Protein backbone atom coordinates (compact mmCIF):
# COMPACT_ATOMS: atom_id res chain seq x y z
CA UNK A 1 0.00 0.00 0.00
CA UNK A 2 1.52 3.29 -1.10
CA UNK A 3 1.39 6.27 1.14
CA UNK A 4 0.63 9.77 -0.01
CA UNK A 5 4.33 10.63 0.35
CA UNK A 6 5.33 7.72 -1.93
CA UNK A 7 2.85 8.79 -4.59
CA UNK A 8 3.98 12.40 -4.43
CA UNK A 9 7.61 11.30 -4.64
CA UNK A 10 6.93 9.18 -7.73
CA UNK A 11 5.04 12.02 -9.39
CA UNK A 12 7.90 14.42 -8.69
CA UNK A 13 10.43 11.94 -10.10
CA UNK A 14 8.39 11.55 -13.29
CA UNK A 15 8.01 15.31 -13.67
CA UNK A 16 11.75 15.91 -13.15
CA UNK A 17 12.91 13.13 -15.48
CA UNK A 18 13.37 15.32 -18.60
CA UNK A 19 15.28 17.93 -16.62
CA UNK A 20 17.55 15.38 -14.93
CA UNK A 21 19.18 14.67 -18.27
CA UNK A 22 20.84 18.07 -17.86
CA UNK A 23 22.38 17.92 -14.36
CA UNK A 24 23.59 21.52 -14.28
CA UNK A 25 20.13 22.86 -15.13
CA UNK A 26 18.51 20.47 -12.63
CA UNK A 27 20.83 21.51 -9.82
CA UNK A 28 20.54 25.18 -10.76
CA UNK A 29 16.76 25.00 -10.56
CA UNK A 30 17.07 23.30 -7.19
CA UNK A 31 19.32 26.09 -5.99
CA UNK A 32 16.91 28.74 -7.23
CA UNK A 33 13.97 26.98 -5.55
CA UNK A 34 15.94 26.84 -2.30
CA UNK A 35 16.73 30.55 -2.47
CA UNK A 36 13.10 31.42 -3.20
CA UNK A 37 11.82 29.31 -0.31
CA UNK A 38 14.32 30.76 2.16
CA UNK A 39 13.53 34.29 0.96
CA UNK A 40 9.82 33.60 1.44
CA UNK A 41 10.58 32.39 4.97
CA UNK A 42 12.45 35.59 5.78
CA UNK A 43 9.64 37.72 4.32
CA UNK A 44 7.02 35.75 6.27
CA UNK A 45 8.99 36.23 9.50
CA UNK A 46 9.28 39.94 8.72
CA UNK A 47 5.54 40.20 8.08
CA UNK A 48 4.72 38.50 11.38
CA UNK A 49 7.20 40.56 13.38
CA UNK A 50 6.68 44.22 14.05
CA UNK A 51 10.18 44.90 15.31
CA UNK A 52 12.86 46.41 13.09
CA UNK A 53 15.74 44.32 14.48
CA UNK A 54 14.02 40.98 13.97
CA UNK A 55 14.63 40.76 10.17
CA UNK A 56 18.33 41.46 10.70
CA UNK A 57 18.57 38.66 13.25
CA UNK A 58 16.61 36.29 11.01
CA UNK A 59 18.88 37.03 8.05
CA UNK A 60 22.01 36.56 10.13
CA UNK A 61 20.89 33.34 11.82
CA UNK A 62 18.55 31.73 9.32
CA UNK A 63 19.03 33.02 5.80
CA UNK A 64 22.80 33.42 5.35
CA UNK A 65 23.76 29.91 6.58
CA UNK A 66 20.97 28.42 4.47
CA UNK A 67 22.13 30.23 1.35
CA UNK A 68 25.73 29.26 2.02
CA UNK A 69 24.69 25.62 2.43
CA UNK A 70 22.66 25.69 -0.79
CA UNK A 71 25.56 27.20 -2.76
CA UNK A 72 28.04 24.72 -1.30
CA UNK A 73 25.80 21.75 -2.16
CA UNK A 74 25.45 23.10 -5.69
CA UNK A 75 29.22 23.57 -5.98
CA UNK A 76 30.09 20.09 -4.68
CA UNK A 77 27.55 18.36 -6.90
CA UNK A 78 28.76 20.20 -10.01
CA UNK A 79 32.37 19.48 -9.04
CA UNK A 80 31.53 15.79 -8.66
CA UNK A 81 29.86 15.77 -12.07
CA UNK A 82 32.89 17.42 -13.69
CA UNK A 83 35.26 14.91 -12.09
CA UNK A 84 33.13 11.98 -13.23
CA UNK A 85 33.01 13.39 -16.76
CA UNK A 86 36.78 13.96 -16.77
CA UNK A 87 37.43 10.39 -15.55
CA UNK A 88 35.02 9.03 -18.15
CA UNK A 89 36.77 10.93 -20.94
CA UNK A 90 40.23 9.88 -19.75
CA UNK A 91 39.22 6.21 -19.56
CA UNK A 92 38.01 6.39 -23.16
CA UNK A 93 41.26 8.04 -24.33
CA UNK A 94 43.41 5.32 -22.76
CA UNK A 95 41.42 2.44 -24.19
N, CA, C and O atoms as a Tinker XYZ file with bonds, in Angstrom:
   380  protein
     1  N      0.837000   -1.177000    0.000000    73     2
     2  CA     0.000000    0.000000    0.000000    64     1     3
     3  C      0.886000    1.246000    0.000000    63     2     4     5
     4  O      1.724000    1.417000    0.886000    81     3
     5  N      0.704000    2.091000   -0.969000    73     3     6
     6  CA     1.525000    3.287000   -1.095000    64     5     7
     7  C      0.939000    4.414000   -0.270000    63     6     8     9
     8  O     -0.272000    4.629000   -0.232000    81     7
     9  N      1.825000    5.113000    0.377000    73     7    10
    10  CA     1.394000    6.272000    1.144000    64     9    11
    11  C      1.307000    7.490000    0.225000    63    10    12    13
    12  O      1.746000    7.458000   -0.925000    81    11
    13  N      0.747000    8.527000    0.748000    73    11    14
    14  CA     0.634000    9.770000   -0.009000    64    13    15
    15  C      2.022000   10.313000   -0.349000    63    14    16    17
    16  O      2.236000   10.851000   -1.435000    81    15
    17  N      2.968000   10.168000    0.592000    73    15    18
    18  CA     4.326000   10.628000    0.351000    64    17    19
    19  C      4.976000    9.854000   -0.800000    63    18    20    21
    20  O      5.657000   10.447000   -1.637000    81    19
    21  N      4.770000    8.537000   -0.847000    73    19    22
    22  CA     5.326000    7.718000   -1.927000    64    21    23
    23  C      4.760000    8.126000   -3.281000    63    22    24    25
    24  O      5.491000    8.212000   -4.268000    81    23
    25  N      3.479000    8.372000   -3.323000    73    23    26
    26  CA     2.851000    8.788000   -4.587000    64    25    27
    27  C      3.360000   10.149000   -5.037000    63    26    28    29
    28  O      3.639000   10.357000   -6.218000    81    27
    29  N      3.479000   11.070000   -4.093000    73    27    30
    30  CA     3.979000   12.401000   -4.431000    64    29    31
    31  C      5.433000   12.322000   -4.895000    63    30    32    33
    32  O      5.833000   13.028000   -5.820000    81    31
    33  N      6.211000   11.469000   -4.256000    73    31    34
    34  CA     7.606000   11.300000   -4.639000    64    33    35
    35  C      7.731000   10.729000   -6.050000    63    34    36    37
    36  O      8.567000   11.183000   -6.830000    81    35
    37  N      6.915000    9.749000   -6.376000    73    35    38
    38  CA     6.930000    9.177000   -7.726000    64    37    39
    39  C      6.516000   10.200000   -8.766000    63    38    40    41
    40  O      7.113000   10.268000   -9.840000    81    39
    41  N      5.509000   10.991000   -8.465000    73    39    42
    42  CA     5.040000   12.018000   -9.387000    64    41    43
    43  C      6.128000   13.060000   -9.625000    63    42    44    45
    44  O      6.343000   13.498000  -10.756000    81    43
    45  N      6.812000   13.454000   -8.554000    73    43    46
    46  CA     7.902000   14.416000   -8.689000    64    45    47
    47  C      9.038000   13.844000   -9.525000    63    46    48    49
    48  O      9.609000   14.549000  -10.357000    81    47
    49  N      9.368000   12.591000   -9.316000    73    47    50
    50  CA    10.429000   11.941000  -10.100000    64    49    51
    51  C     10.064000   11.910000  -11.585000    63    50    52    53
    52  O     10.911000   12.174000  -12.438000    81    51
    53  N      8.830000   11.594000  -11.890000    73    51    54
    54  CA     8.393000   11.549000  -13.285000    64    53    55
    55  C      8.421000   12.936000  -13.906000    63    54    56    57
    56  O      8.793000   13.088000  -15.069000    81    55
    57  N      8.033000   13.946000  -13.142000    73    55    58
    58  CA     8.013000   15.309000  -13.672000    64    57    59
    59  C      9.429000   15.838000  -13.894000    63    58    60    61
    60  O      9.661000   16.625000  -14.812000    81    59
    61  N     10.379000   15.409000  -13.053000    73    59    62
    62  CA    11.748000   15.912000  -13.152000    64    61    63
    63  C     12.608000   15.103000  -14.118000    63    62    64    65
    64  O     13.742000   15.491000  -14.396000    81    63
    65  N     12.104000   14.009000  -14.625000    73    63    66
    66  CA    12.912000   13.127000  -15.483000    64    65    67
    67  C     13.509000   13.850000  -16.702000    63    66    68    69
    68  O     14.698000   13.673000  -16.967000    81    67
    69  N     12.748000   14.648000  -17.449000    73    67    70
    70  CA    13.367000   15.322000  -18.603000    64    69    71
    71  C     14.457000   16.317000  -18.209000    63    70    72    73
    72  O     15.425000   16.503000  -18.946000    81    71
    73  N     14.303000   16.949000  -17.063000    73    71    74
    74  CA    15.277000   17.934000  -16.625000    64    73    75
    75  C     16.533000   17.252000  -16.092000    63    74    76    77
    76  O     17.628000   17.804000  -16.208000    81    75
    77  N     16.395000   16.071000  -15.515000    73    75    78
    78  CA    17.546000   15.377000  -14.926000    64    77    79
    79  C     18.576000   14.967000  -15.973000    63    78    80    81
    80  O     19.713000   14.647000  -15.626000    81    79
    81  N     18.199000   14.974000  -17.231000    73    79    82
    82  CA    19.183000   14.672000  -18.272000    64    81    83
    83  C     20.228000   15.768000  -18.378000    63    82    84    85
    84  O     21.306000   15.551000  -18.933000    81    83
    85  N     19.920000   16.924000  -17.857000    73    83    86
    86  CA    20.845000   18.066000  -17.857000    64    85    87
    87  C     21.140000   18.413000  -16.394000    63    86    88    89
    88  O     20.454000   19.252000  -15.810000    81    87
    89  N     22.151000   17.777000  -15.801000    73    87    90
    90  CA    22.378000   17.925000  -14.361000    64    89    91
    91  C     22.619000   19.360000  -13.895000    63    90    92    93
    92  O     22.175000   19.742000  -12.812000    81    91
    93  N     23.314000   20.151000  -14.696000    73    91    94
    94  CA    23.586000   21.522000  -14.280000    64    93    95
    95  C     22.292000   22.333000  -14.188000    63    94    96    97
    96  O     22.104000   23.103000  -13.246000    81    95
    97  N     21.417000   22.158000  -15.153000    73    95    98
    98  CA    20.128000   22.858000  -15.131000    64    97    99
    99  C     19.288000   22.375000  -13.949000    63    98   100   101
   100  O     18.658000   23.173000  -13.255000    81    99
   101  N     19.288000   21.054000  -13.727000    73    99   102
   102  CA    18.511000   20.466000  -12.628000    64   101   103
   103  C     18.986000   20.999000  -11.284000    63   102   104   105
   104  O     18.176000   21.379000  -10.438000    81   103
   105  N     20.292000   21.025000  -11.091000    73   103   106
   106  CA    20.834000   21.512000   -9.818000    64   105   107
   107  C     20.652000   23.023000   -9.689000    63   106   108   109
   108  O     20.413000   23.529000   -8.592000    81   107
   109  N     20.764000   23.735000  -10.794000    73   107   110
   110  CA    20.538000   25.181000  -10.759000    64   109   111
   111  C     19.110000   25.531000  -10.389000    63   110   112   113
   112  O     18.872000   26.470000   -9.630000    81   111
   113  N     18.158000   24.777000  -10.923000    73   111   114
   114  CA    16.759000   25.004000  -10.556000    64   113   115
   115  C     16.518000   24.669000   -9.091000    63   114   116   117
   116  O     15.749000   25.348000   -8.411000    81   115
   117  N     17.173000   23.628000   -8.611000    73   115   118
   118  CA    17.067000   23.295000   -7.188000    64   117   119
   119  C     17.615000   24.402000   -6.311000    63   118   120   121
   120  O     17.039000   24.732000   -5.274000    81   119
   121  N     18.737000   24.976000   -6.735000    73   119   122
   122  CA    19.322000   26.087000   -5.993000    64   121   123
   123  C     18.382000   27.293000   -6.001000    63   122   124   125
   124  O     18.170000   27.926000   -4.966000    81   123
   125  N     17.829000   27.604000   -7.152000    73   123   126
   126  CA    16.908000   28.742000   -7.230000    64   125   127
   127  C     15.665000   28.512000   -6.369000    63   126   128   129
   128  O     15.199000   29.433000   -5.698000    81   127
   129  N     15.128000   27.295000   -6.383000    73   127   130
   130  CA    13.965000   26.982000   -5.552000    64   129   131
   131  C     14.316000   27.140000   -4.080000    63   130   132   133
   132  O     13.519000   27.667000   -3.304000    81   131
   133  N     15.502000   26.687000   -3.692000    73   131   134
   134  CA    15.936000   26.836000   -2.298000    64   133   135
   135  C     16.013000   28.301000   -1.910000    63   134   136   137
   136  O     15.542000   28.687000   -0.841000    81   135
   137  N     16.606000   29.124000   -2.775000    73   135   138
   138  CA    16.727000   30.551000   -2.471000    64   137   139
   139  C     15.361000   31.222000   -2.369000    63   138   140   141
   140  O     15.146000   32.070000   -1.503000    81   139
   141  N     14.451000   30.847000   -3.239000    73   139   142
   142  CA    13.100000   31.422000   -3.198000    64   141   143
   143  C     12.384000   31.028000   -1.914000    63   142   144   145
   144  O     11.739000   31.860000   -1.276000    81   143
   145  N     12.498000   29.756000   -1.535000    73   143   146
   146  CA    11.820000   29.306000   -0.313000    64   145   147
   147  C     12.399000   29.964000    0.933000    63   146   148   149
   148  O     11.646000   30.351000    1.827000    81   147
   149  N     13.720000   30.098000    1.010000    73   147   150
   150  CA    14.318000   30.759000    2.162000    64   149   151
   151  C     13.969000   32.245000    2.180000    63   150   152   153
   152  O     13.740000   32.809000    3.250000    81   151
   153  N     13.926000   32.881000    1.019000    73   151   154
   154  CA    13.525000   34.294000    0.964000    64   153   155
   155  C     12.080000   34.458000    1.426000    63   154   156   157
   156  O     11.756000   35.399000    2.152000    81   155
   157  N     11.222000   33.547000    1.006000    73   155   158
   158  CA     9.823000   33.598000    1.440000    64   157   159
   159  C      9.729000   33.421000    2.952000    63   158   160   161
   160  O      8.896000   34.054000    3.601000    81   159
   161  N     10.574000   32.568000    3.511000    73   159   162
   162  CA    10.580000   32.394000    4.967000    64   161   163
   163  C     10.992000   33.657000    5.691000    63   162   164   165
   164  O     10.400000   34.018000    6.708000    81   163
   165  N     12.007000   34.332000    5.171000    73   163   166
   166  CA    12.448000   35.591000    5.784000    64   165   167
   167  C     11.353000   36.645000    5.666000    63   166   168   169
   168  O     11.085000   37.365000    6.628000    81   167
   169  N     10.719000   36.744000    4.502000    73   167   170
   170  CA     9.640000   37.721000    4.321000    64   169   171
   171  C      8.441000   37.412000    5.214000    63   170   172   173
   172  O      7.808000   38.325000    5.742000    81   171
   173  N      8.130000   36.130000    5.382000    73   171   174
   174  CA     7.024000   35.747000    6.273000    64   173   175
   175  C      7.352000   36.106000    7.719000    63   174   176   177
   176  O      6.489000   36.595000    8.448000    81   175
   177  N      8.590000   35.867000    8.136000    73   175   178
   178  CA     8.986000   36.229000    9.495000    64   177   179
   179  C      8.948000   37.742000    9.676000    63   178   180   181
   180  O      8.570000   38.229000   10.742000    81   179
   181  N      9.333000   38.480000    8.658000    73   179   182
   182  CA     9.282000   39.941000    8.724000    64   181   183
   183  C      7.839000   40.435000    8.809000    63   182   184   185
   184  O      7.540000   41.385000    9.533000    81   183
   185  N      6.950000   39.782000    8.063000    73   183   186
   186  CA     5.542000   40.197000    8.082000    64   185   187
   187  C      4.906000   39.933000    9.445000    63   186   188   189
   188  O      4.067000   40.708000    9.903000    81   187
   189  N      5.299000   38.858000   10.080000    73   187   190
   190  CA     4.723000   38.504000   11.380000    64   189   191
   191  C      5.274000   39.408000   12.475000    63   190   192   193
   192  O      4.559000   39.780000   13.406000    81   191
   193  N      6.543000   39.755000   12.356000    73   191   194
   194  CA     7.202000   40.560000   13.384000    64   193   195
   195  C      6.959000   42.037000   13.126000    63   194   196   197
   196  O      6.880000   42.477000   11.979000    81   195
   197  N      6.845000   42.774000   14.176000    73   195   198
   198  CA     6.684000   44.217000   14.046000    64   197   199
   199  C      7.959000   44.962000   14.376000    63   198   200   201
   200  O      8.047000   46.172000   14.167000    81   199
   201  N      8.945000   44.248000   14.889000    73   199   202
   202  CA    10.178000   44.896000   15.314000    64   201   203
   203  C     11.145000   45.067000   14.147000    63   202   204   205
   204  O     11.169000   44.246000   13.229000    81   203
   205  N     11.928000   46.119000   14.184000    73   203   206
   206  CA    12.862000   46.407000   13.093000    64   205   207
   207  C     14.111000   45.538000   13.163000    63   206   208   209
   208  O     14.714000   45.264000   12.125000    81   207
   209  N     14.516000   45.100000   14.339000    73   207   210
   210  CA    15.745000   44.324000   14.480000    64   209   211
   211  C     15.523000   42.855000   14.135000    63   210   212   213
   212  O     16.476000   42.147000   13.808000    81   211
   213  N     14.306000   42.401000   14.201000    73   211   214
   214  CA    14.017000   40.984000   13.968000    64   213   215
   215  C     14.449000   40.506000   12.585000    63   214   216   217
   216  O     15.059000   39.440000   12.497000    81   215
   217  N     14.170000   41.232000   11.493000    73   215   218
   218  CA    14.629000   40.761000   10.173000    64   217   219
   219  C     16.151000   40.647000   10.074000    63   218   220   221
   220  O     16.659000   39.750000    9.402000    81   219
   221  N     16.875000   41.538000   10.730000    73   219   222
   222  CA    18.333000   41.465000   10.697000    64   221   223
   223  C     18.799000   40.193000   11.396000    63   222   224   225
   224  O     19.696000   39.509000   10.904000    81   223
   225  N     18.206000   39.877000   12.523000    73   223   226
   226  CA    18.570000   38.656000   13.253000    64   225   227
   227  C     18.196000   37.419000   12.449000    63   226   228   229
   228  O     18.961000   36.456000   12.402000    81   227
   229  N     17.039000   37.436000   11.823000    73   227   230
   230  CA    16.614000   36.286000   11.013000    64   229   231
   231  C     17.570000   36.079000    9.843000    63   230   232   233
   232  O     17.956000   34.947000    9.552000    81   231
   233  N     17.952000   37.153000    9.177000    73   231   234
   234  CA    18.879000   37.031000    8.049000    64   233   235
   235  C     20.220000   36.485000    8.524000    63   234   236   237
   236  O     20.799000   35.609000    7.880000    81   235
   237  N     20.711000   36.994000    9.637000    73   235   238
   238  CA    22.012000   36.564000   10.133000    64   237   239
   239  C     22.001000   35.114000   10.603000    63   238   240   241
   240  O     22.979000   34.396000   10.395000    81   239
   241  N     20.929000   34.674000   11.224000    73   239   242
   242  CA    20.892000   33.340000   11.817000    64   241   243
   243  C     20.288000   32.308000   10.875000    63   242   244   245
   244  O     20.714000   31.153000   10.867000    81   243
   245  N     19.322000   32.703000   10.099000    73   243   246
   246  CA    18.547000   31.733000    9.321000    64   245   247
   247  C     18.900000   31.755000    7.833000    63   246   248   249
   248  O     19.157000   30.707000    7.241000    81   247
   249  N     18.913000   32.918000    7.244000    73   247   250
   250  CA    19.027000   33.023000    5.801000    64   249   251
   251  C     20.453000   32.825000    5.292000    63   250   252   253
   252  O     20.660000   32.043000    4.364000    81   251
   253  N     21.424000   33.496000    5.859000    73   251   254
   254  CA    22.797000   33.416000    5.353000    64   253   255
   255  C     23.385000   32.004000    5.440000    63   254   256   257
   256  O     23.970000   31.546000    4.459000    81   255
   257  N     23.258000   31.294000    6.564000    73   255   258
   258  CA    23.757000   29.909000    6.577000    64   257   259
   259  C     23.022000   29.011000    5.587000    63   258   260   261
   260  O     23.627000   28.120000    4.992000    81   259
   261  N     21.739000   29.235000    5.410000    73   259   262
   262  CA    20.969000   28.417000    4.470000    64   261   263
   263  C     21.424000   28.664000    3.037000    63   262   264   265
   264  O     21.553000   27.722000    2.254000    81   263
   265  N     21.664000   29.904000    2.695000    73   263   266
   266  CA    22.131000   30.232000    1.350000    64   265   267
   267  C     23.534000   29.674000    1.136000    63   266   268   269
   268  O     23.832000   29.131000    0.072000    81   267
   269  N     24.389000   29.805000    2.133000    73   267   270
   270  CA    25.730000   29.255000    2.020000    64   269   271
   271  C     25.674000   27.741000    1.828000    63   270   272   273
   272  O     26.406000   27.193000    1.004000    81   271
   273  N     24.825000   27.074000    2.572000    73   271   274
   274  CA    24.687000   25.624000    2.431000    64   273   275
   275  C     24.185000   25.254000    1.039000    63   274   276   277
   276  O     24.696000   24.316000    0.427000    81   275
   277  N     23.197000   25.975000    0.538000    73   275   278
   278  CA    22.656000   25.687000   -0.790000    64   277   279
   279  C     23.722000   25.878000   -1.867000    63   278   280   281
   280  O     23.842000   25.053000   -2.773000    81   279
   281  N     24.494000   26.958000   -1.774000    73   279   282
   282  CA    25.556000   27.198000   -2.758000    64   281   283
   283  C     26.635000   26.133000   -2.675000    63   282   284   285
   284  O     27.137000   25.674000   -3.701000    81   283
   285  N     26.997000   25.736000   -1.453000    73   283   286
   286  CA    28.039000   24.720000   -1.297000    64   285   287
   287  C     27.570000   23.367000   -1.828000    63   286   288   289
   288  O     28.353000   22.657000   -2.457000    81   287
   289  N     26.323000   22.997000   -1.591000    73   287   290
   290  CA    25.796000   21.749000   -2.157000    64   289   291
   291  C     25.825000   21.797000   -3.677000    63   290   292   293
   292  O     26.207000   20.822000   -4.324000    81   291
   293  N     25.427000   22.921000   -4.245000    73   291   294
   294  CA    25.454000   23.102000   -5.691000    64   293   295
   295  C     26.881000   22.954000   -6.217000    63   294   296   297
   296  O     27.120000   22.250000   -7.198000    81   295
   297  N     27.816000   23.621000   -5.559000    73   295   298
   298  CA    29.218000   23.572000   -5.977000    64   297   299
   299  C     29.767000   22.148000   -5.919000    63   298   300   301
   300  O     30.404000   21.698000   -6.872000    81   299
   301  N     29.535000   21.438000   -4.828000    73   299   302
   302  CA    30.086000   20.093000   -4.678000    64   301   303
   303  C     29.463000   19.106000   -5.656000    63   302   304   305
   304  O     30.151000   18.213000   -6.151000    81   303
   305  N     28.184000   19.251000   -5.940000    73   303   306
   306  CA    27.547000   18.357000   -6.904000    64   305   307
   307  C     28.065000   18.611000   -8.321000    63   306   308   309
   308  O     28.318000   17.668000   -9.070000    81   307
   309  N     28.221000   19.878000   -8.684000    73   307   310
   310  CA    28.757000   20.202000  -10.014000    64   309   311
   311  C     30.213000   19.747000  -10.105000    63   310   312   313
   312  O     30.632000   19.228000  -11.139000    81   311
   313  N     30.972000   19.932000   -9.053000    73   311   314
   314  CA    32.367000   19.482000   -9.042000    64   313   315
   315  C     32.455000   17.960000   -9.202000    63   314   316   317
   316  O     33.312000   17.453000   -9.926000    81   315
   317  N     31.565000   17.245000   -8.522000    73   315   318
   318  CA    31.533000   15.787000   -8.655000    64   317   319
   319  C     31.192000   15.380000  -10.081000    63   318   320   321
   320  O     31.788000   14.450000  -10.625000    81   319
   321  N     30.236000   16.072000  -10.686000    73   319   322
   322  CA    29.861000   15.768000  -12.068000    64   321   323
   323  C     31.026000   16.010000  -13.027000    63   322   324   325
   324  O     31.256000   15.215000  -13.938000    81   323
   325  N     31.757000   17.102000  -12.825000    73   323   326
   326  CA    32.893000   17.418000  -13.693000    64   325   327
   327  C     33.989000   16.366000  -13.529000    63   326   328   329
   328  O     34.587000   15.941000  -14.518000    81   327
   329  N     34.256000   15.948000  -12.309000    73   327   330
   330  CA    35.261000   14.906000  -12.088000    64   329   331
   331  C     34.859000   13.592000  -12.749000    63   330   332   333
   332  O     35.684000   12.929000  -13.378000    81   331
   333  N     33.596000   13.220000  -12.606000    73   331   334
   334  CA    33.131000   11.982000  -13.229000    64   333   335
   335  C     33.248000   12.064000  -14.748000    63   334   336   337
   336  O     33.652000   11.097000  -15.393000    81   335
   337  N     32.899000   13.205000  -15.316000    73   335   338
   338  CA    33.012000   13.389000  -16.762000    64   337   339
   339  C     34.473000   13.327000  -17.201000    63   338   340   341
   340  O     34.796000   12.700000  -18.210000    81   339
   341  N     35.351000   13.976000  -16.444000    73   339   342
   342  CA    36.776000   13.958000  -16.774000    64   341   343
   343  C     37.325000   12.526000  -16.709000    63   342   344   345
   344  O     38.066000   12.111000  -17.601000    81   343
   345  N     36.971000   11.770000  -15.667000    73   343   346
   346  CA    37.426000   10.389000  -15.553000    64   345   347
   347  C     36.883000    9.532000  -16.689000    63   346   348   349
   348  O     37.586000    8.674000  -17.223000    81   347
   349  N     35.639000    9.769000  -17.049000    73   347   350
   350  CA    35.022000    9.027000  -18.149000    64   349   351
   351  C     35.751000    9.300000  -19.469000    63   350   352   353
   352  O     36.022000    8.379000  -20.240000    81   351
   353  N     36.063000   10.568000  -19.716000    73   351   354
   354  CA    36.773000   10.929000  -20.941000    64   353   355
   355  C     38.196000   10.380000  -20.948000    63   354   356   357
   356  O     38.676000    9.930000  -21.988000    81   355
   357  N     38.868000   10.410000  -19.821000    73   355   358
   358  CA    40.228000    9.877000  -19.746000    64   357   359
   359  C     40.250000    8.366000  -19.928000    63   358   360   361
   360  O     41.170000    7.832000  -20.547000    81   359
   361  N     39.254000    7.675000  -19.399000    73   359   362
   362  CA    39.219000    6.214000  -19.564000    64   361   363
   363  C     38.972000    5.832000  -21.016000    63   362   364   365
   364  O     39.438000    4.786000  -21.468000    81   363
   365  N     38.247000    6.664000  -21.750000    73   363   366
   366  CA    38.012000    6.386000  -23.161000    64   365   367
   367  C     39.234000    6.736000  -24.017000    63   366   368   369
   368  O     39.438000    6.127000  -25.067000    81   367
   369  N     40.043000    7.698000  -23.591000    73   367   370
   370  CA    41.260000    8.043000  -24.326000    64   369   371
   371  C     42.295000    6.945000  -24.206000    63   370   372   373
   372  O     42.979000    6.629000  -25.180000    81   371
   373  N     42.422000    6.352000  -23.012000    73   371   374
   374  CA    43.414000    5.323000  -22.759000    64   373   375
   375  C     43.090000    4.050000  -23.517000    63   374   376   377
   376  O     43.984000    3.400000  -24.058000    81   375
   377  N     41.820000    3.694000  -23.560000    73   375   378
   378  CA    41.422000    2.440000  -24.189000    64   377   379
   379  C     41.479000    2.460000  -25.681000    63   378   380
   380  O     41.166000    1.458000  -26.323000    81   379
